[in-house]
């Protein structure tokens, strides 16, 4: 597992990434606060803020499409 420290001084677990056109979005979560989820853009090996709310929505949509199987409820699943 990879961790990184963001500008707020907290460590975040990198939970995924998506490439779209010439951009790479990095998805992070704070292991000590399950509600603290954020998205950054990778640029020249730095994590930077997204441009605006539209870019955030686009990046979140990419994430949900890529990882949709992880979020789907499955009936009749046997756990061994």
DRENMI-769929 format. One line per field, with one value per atom (N, C-alpha, C): x, y negated, z; residue number from 0; residue in one letter; atom name. Coordinates in steps of 0.05 Angstrom, whole numbers, plus 5000, padded with zeros to 4 digits. Layout:
// residues N
xx = X,...
yy = Y,...
zz = Z,...
resi = NUM,...
resn = a,...
name = CA,...
END
This chain:
// residues 80
xx = 5017,5000,5018,5009,5024,5010,5025,5015,5029,5015,5027,5017,5032,5024,5015,4991,4981,4986,4978,4983,4970,4950,4938,4954,4977,4994,4986,4964,4954,4964,4967,4975,4950,4951,4929,4938,4921,4925,4917,4934,4926,4909,4884,4866,4860,4870,4865,4875,4875,4882,4867,4863,4850,4864,4869,4881,4859,4858,4838,4851,4852,4866,4895,4904,4932,4934,4914,4913,4912,4925,4923,4911,4889,4876,4883,4889,4897,4876,4866,4845,4856,4850,4862,4841,4847,4830,4847,4837,4850,4842,4862,4856,4844,4846,4836,4808,4799,4773,4761,4743,4731,4716,4709,4694,4713,4739,4759,4771,4758,4765,4772,4793,4799,4811,4811,4822,4842,4864,4885,4893,4906,4916,4946,4957,4986,4998,5016,5029,5058,5075,5104,5112,5100,5105,5095,5078,5067,5037,5025,4996,4985,4969,4958,4928,4916,4887,4875,4849,4834,4826,4821,4815,4789,4768,4742,4723,4698,4679,4673,4673,4668,4690,4715,4736,4733,4725,4721,4699,4677,4655,4664,4680,4690,4709,4727,4746,4731,4711,4695,4680,4669,4655,4674,4698,4718,4724,4727,4732,4709,4685,4662,4658,4664,4662,4684,4708,4730,4727,4717,4715,4687,4668,4640,4635,4650,4646,4651,4669,4675,4653,4635,4614,4587,4585,4559,4553,4528,4519,4513,4524,4520,4505,4482,4467,4478,4472,4480,4510,4525,4554,4563,4577,4586,4615,4618,4644,4656,4680,4693,4714
yy = 5024,5000,4975,4955,4931,4909,4893,4870,4845,4823,4797,4777,4756,4735,4711,4701,4678,4652,4630,4603,4598,4615,4612,4626,4638,4651,4680,4689,4716,4736,4761,4782,4795,4800,4812,4837,4856,4881,4877,4884,4882,4907,4903,4925,4931,4913,4919,4896,4902,4881,4887,4866,4868,4849,4859,4842,4835,4810,4799,4778,4784,4767,4764,4740,4736,4731,4738,4733,4759,4759,4782,4772,4783,4776,4796,4787,4803,4801,4823,4824,4832,4816,4819,4820,4834,4834,4833,4819,4817,4842,4857,4882,4877,4853,4846,4833,4826,4813,4823,4842,4854,4835,4812,4792,4773,4776,4758,4772,4767,4778,4755,4756,4734,4744,4727,4733,4711,4720,4702,4710,4691,4696,4699,4718,4722,4706,4688,4671,4667,4677,4676,4688,4710,4725,4711,4690,4676,4681,4682,4684,4655,4647,4620,4620,4598,4595,4596,4604,4604,4575,4570,4543,4532,4548,4538,4561,4555,4575,4594,4583,4600,4621,4613,4633,4654,4645,4663,4684,4674,4692,4712,4703,4721,4742,4733,4752,4772,4763,4781,4802,4793,4811,4832,4824,4843,4864,4855,4873,4894,4884,4902,4921,4913,4931,4952,4944,4963,4984,4975,4992,5000,4999,5004,5032,5052,5078,5079,5063,5062,5050,5034,5021,5035,5054,5067,5088,5088,5108,5133,5155,5180,5199,5209,5229,5257,5274,5302,5306,5290,5293,5309,5331,5347,5338,5332,5324,5348,5356,5380,5372
zz = 5000,5000,5000,4985,4983,4999,5013,5028,5018,5022,5016,5036,5041,5059,5042,5047,5032,5047,5034,5045,5073,5080,5107,5129,5121,5140,5147,5136,5142,5121,5130,5111,5099,5073,5059,5044,5044,5029,5000,4981,4953,4946,4940,4936,4906,4889,4860,4843,4817,4797,4771,4756,4730,4711,4687,4666,4647,4640,4621,4604,4578,4559,4568,4574,4582,4612,4627,4656,4672,4695,4714,4740,4748,4773,4794,4818,4841,4862,4873,4892,4919,4940,4966,4988,5009,5033,5058,5077,5103,5120,5128,5142,5170,5180,5207,5206,5182,5178,5152,5154,5130,5112,5122,5106,5092,5096,5084,5059,5037,5011,4993,4978,4960,4934,4914,4888,4881,4871,4861,4833,4819,4793,4794,4780,4780,4757,4764,4744,4751,4733,4738,4765,4771,4796,4821,4818,4841,4840,4864,4866,4869,4850,4851,4852,4861,4863,4835,4834,4809,4803,4778,4768,4780,4780,4789,4795,4801,4808,4785,4760,4737,4734,4738,4736,4759,4783,4805,4797,4787,4779,4758,4738,4717,4729,4747,4759,4777,4791,4808,4791,4769,4750,4739,4732,4722,4744,4769,4791,4794,4795,4800,4777,4752,4729,4731,4737,4738,4761,4783,4807,4814,4795,4801,4812,4804,4815,4845,4855,4883,4900,4887,4901,4898,4880,4875,4897,4905,4925,4910,4919,4905,4924,4915,4930,4926,4944,4942,4939,4952,4952,4976,4972,4994,5002,5027,5037,5051,5042,5052,5072
resi = 0,0,0,1,1,1,2,2,2,3,3,3,4,4,4,5,5,5,6,6,6,7,7,7,8,8,8,9,9,9,10,10,10,11,11,11,12,12,12,13,13,13,14,14,14,15,15,15,16,16,16,17,17,17,18,18,18,19,19,19,20,20,20,21,21,21,22,22,22,23,23,23,24,24,24,25,25,25,26,26,26,27,27,27,28,28,28,29,29,29,30,30,30,31,31,31,32,32,32,33,33,33,34,34,34,35,35,35,36,36,36,37,37,37,38,38,38,39,39,39,40,40,40,41,41,41,42,42,42,43,43,43,44,44,44,45,45,45,46,46,46,47,47,47,48,48,48,49,49,49,50,50,50,51,51,51,52,52,52,53,53,53,54,54,54,55,55,55,56,56,56,57,57,57,58,58,58,59,59,59,60,60,60,61,61,61,62,62,62,63,63,63,64,64,64,65,65,65,66,66,66,67,67,67,68,68,68,69,69,69,70,70,70,71,71,71,72,72,72,73,73,73,74,74,74,75,75,75,76,76,76,77,77,77,78,78,78,79,79,79
resn = x,x,x,x,x,x,x,x,x,x,x,x,x,x,x,x,x,x,x,x,x,x,x,x,x,x,x,x,x,x,x,x,x,x,x,x,x,x,x,x,x,x,x,x,x,x,x,x,x,x,x,x,x,x,x,x,x,x,x,x,x,x,x,x,x,x,x,x,x,x,x,x,x,x,x,x,x,x,x,x,x,x,x,x,x,x,x,x,x,x,x,x,x,x,x,x,x,x,x,x,x,x,x,x,x,x,x,x,x,x,x,x,x,x,x,x,x,x,x,x,x,x,x,x,x,x,x,x,x,x,x,x,x,x,x,x,x,x,x,x,x,x,x,x,x,x,x,x,x,x,x,x,x,x,x,x,x,x,x,x,x,x,x,x,x,x,x,x,x,x,x,x,x,x,x,x,x,x,x,x,x,x,x,x,x,x,x,x,x,x,x,x,x,x,x,x,x,x,x,x,x,x,x,x,x,x,x,x,x,x,x,x,x,x,x,x,x,x,x,x,x,x,x,x,x,x,x,x,x,x,x,x,x,x,x,x,x,x,x,x
name = N,CA,C,N,CA,C,N,CA,C,N,CA,C,N,CA,C,N,CA,C,N,CA,C,N,CA,C,N,CA,C,N,CA,C,N,CA,C,N,CA,C,N,CA,C,N,CA,C,N,CA,C,N,CA,C,N,CA,C,N,CA,C,N,CA,C,N,CA,C,N,CA,C,N,CA,C,N,CA,C,N,CA,C,N,CA,C,N,CA,C,N,CA,C,N,CA,C,N,CA,C,N,CA,C,N,CA,C,N,CA,C,N,CA,C,N,CA,C,N,CA,C,N,CA,C,N,CA,C,N,CA,C,N,CA,C,N,CA,C,N,CA,C,N,CA,C,N,CA,C,N,CA,C,N,CA,C,N,CA,C,N,CA,C,N,CA,C,N,CA,C,N,CA,C,N,CA,C,N,CA,C,N,CA,C,N,CA,C,N,CA,C,N,CA,C,N,CA,C,N,CA,C,N,CA,C,N,CA,C,N,CA,C,N,CA,C,N,CA,C,N,CA,C,N,CA,C,N,CA,C,N,CA,C,N,CA,C,N,CA,C,N,CA,C,N,CA,C,N,CA,C,N,CA,C,N,CA,C,N,CA,C,N,CA,C,N,CA,C,N,CA,C,N,CA,C,N,CA,C
END
